[in-house]
Amino acid sequence: MKRKKIIRYILVSLFVIVAAAALYIYKEYNRRHKDTASLKPDYSTEAASFIKEFENNEKAANKKFLDKVIRVEGVVKEVVKDEKGFYTLALGDTASMSSVRCNIDSMHTKEAVAVMKGNKVAIKGICSGFNADELLGSDVILVRSVLDQKK
């Protein structure tokens, strides 16, 4: 009798653990990210000063900005559409090779179509890193970016 109770408790416990793991996996697999347009920016800055901060001290800038929502204002240097139809906007000073590269969120592609080279825009995105290159110019990368309509 006692042995049957122990086996039953073990089987029930195992079932509960497997069910909890299955629920967690299901939720993670079907998780959606929050729309960047609805998020409040952690920092707001100009493109040139944002780039300078990374060039002067990359380690401190990474600690400050990485994985944070950043609102960047600047002049559009380049509008790139790749073969899959995704847009990337490069912001910064036209005299400099360095820029803030904003990968536009696919849900907001229609807004990016209207942006022209030379326009002054504000973009919100999540900072994902810095690519330093002395010859080709350094780039700060923002992902899941959206045009910020609030001025």
C-alpha positions in Angstrom: 0.0 0.0 0.0 2.7 2.4 0.9 4.7 1.7 -2.2 1.7 2.5 -4.4 1.3 5.9 -2.7 4.9 6.7 -3.3 4.7 5.8 -7.0 1.5 7.8 -7.3 3.1 10.9 -5.7 6.1 10.6 -8.0 4.0 10.2 -11.1 1.8 13.2 -10.2 4.9 15.3 -9.4 6.4 14.3 -12.7 3.2 15.2 -14.6 3.1 18.6 -12.9 6.7 19.3 -13.8 6.2 18.2 -17.4 3.0 20.3 -17.8 4.7 23.4 -16.3 7.7 23.0 -18.7 5.4 22.5 -21.7 3.4 25.6 -20.8 6.6 27.7 -20.4 7.9 26.4 -23.8 4.6 27.2 -25.5 4.6 30.8 -24.1 8.2 31.4 -25.1 7.7 30.1 -28.6 4.6 32.3 -29.1 6.0 35.4 -27.4 5.7 38.7 -29.2 7.9 41.7 -28.7 6.4 45.0 -27.7 6.0 47.6 -30.5 8.8 50.1 -30.2 6.5 52.9 -31.1 4.6 52.5 -27.8 7.7 52.3 -25.7 9.0 55.4 -23.8 12.7 56.1 -24.7 15.3 55.7 -22.0 17.5 58.3 -23.6 17.0 61.0 -26.2 20.0 62.4 -28.2 21.3 63.8 -31.4 22.9 61.4 -33.9 26.3 63.1 -33.9 26.6 63.2 -30.1 25.4 59.6 -29.8 28.1 58.4 -32.2 30.8 60.5 -30.4 29.9 58.9 -27.1 30.6 55.5 -28.5 33.8 56.6 -30.2 35.1 58.3 -27.1 34.4 55.4 -24.7 32.8 52.3 -26.2 32.7 50.3 -22.9 30.9 53.0 -20.9 28.5 53.7 -23.8 27.7 50.0 -24.1 26.9 49.9 -20.4 24.7 53.0 -20.7 22.8 52.4 -24.0 22.9 48.6 -24.8 19.4 47.1 -25.0 17.8 50.4 -24.1 15.2 52.3 -26.1 16.9 55.3 -27.6 15.4 58.3 -29.5 17.8 59.7 -32.0 17.3 62.9 -34.0 19.4 63.6 -37.1 19.6 64.1 -40.9 19.1 61.0 -43.1 22.3 60.2 -44.9 21.1 57.1 -46.6 18.0 55.0 -47.2 18.7 51.4 -47.9 16.1 48.8 -49.0 17.4 45.2 -49.0 16.3 42.4 -51.3 13.7 41.3 -48.7 12.1 44.7 -48.6 13.5 45.7 -45.2 14.6 49.3 -44.7 17.7 50.7 -42.9 18.1 54.5 -42.4 21.5 56.0 -41.7 21.5 59.1 -39.6 24.3 61.5 -38.9 26.5 64.3 -40.2 27.0 64.1 -44.0 30.6 65.2 -43.7 31.4 62.1 -41.5 31.6 58.5 -42.5 30.1 57.4 -39.1 26.4 57.0 -38.7 23.6 55.7 -36.6 22.1 52.7 -38.6 18.4 52.2 -37.8 16.9 48.9 -38.9 13.2 49.7 -39.4 10.7 47.3 -37.7 8.8 45.4 -40.4 5.5 46.5 -39.0 6.5 50.2 -39.7 7.9 49.8 -43.2 5.2 52.0 -44.7 6.5 55.0 -42.7 10.0 54.5 -43.8 9.1 54.5 -47.5 8.2 58.2 -47.3 11.6 59.2 -45.8 14.0 60.9 -48.2 17.7 61.5 -48.0 18.4 64.9 -46.4 15.2 64.8 -44.2 15.6 65.6 -40.5 13.8 62.8 -38.6 13.5 61.4 -35.1 13.8 57.6 -34.7 13.2 55.3 -31.7 15.0 52.0 -31.6 16.8 49.5 -29.3 20.5 49.9 -29.3 22.2 46.6 -30.2 25.8 47.7 -30.5 28.6 49.6 -32.1 30.8 48.7 -35.1 34.1 50.6 -35.0 36.0 51.1 -38.3 38.5 53.8 -38.8 38.5 53.6 -42.6 34.8 53.2 -43.4 33.4 55.1 -40.4 31.8 53.7 -37.2 28.2 52.7 -36.9 25.9 52.6 -33.9 23.2 50.0 -34.6 19.5 50.4 -33.6 17.1 47.5 -34.2 13.3 47.4 -34.2 13.4 51.1 -35.1 10.3 53.3 -35.8 9.9 56.9 -36.9 9.0 58.9 -33.9 6.2 61.3 -34.8 6.4 63.3 -31.5 8.8 66.2 -31.9 
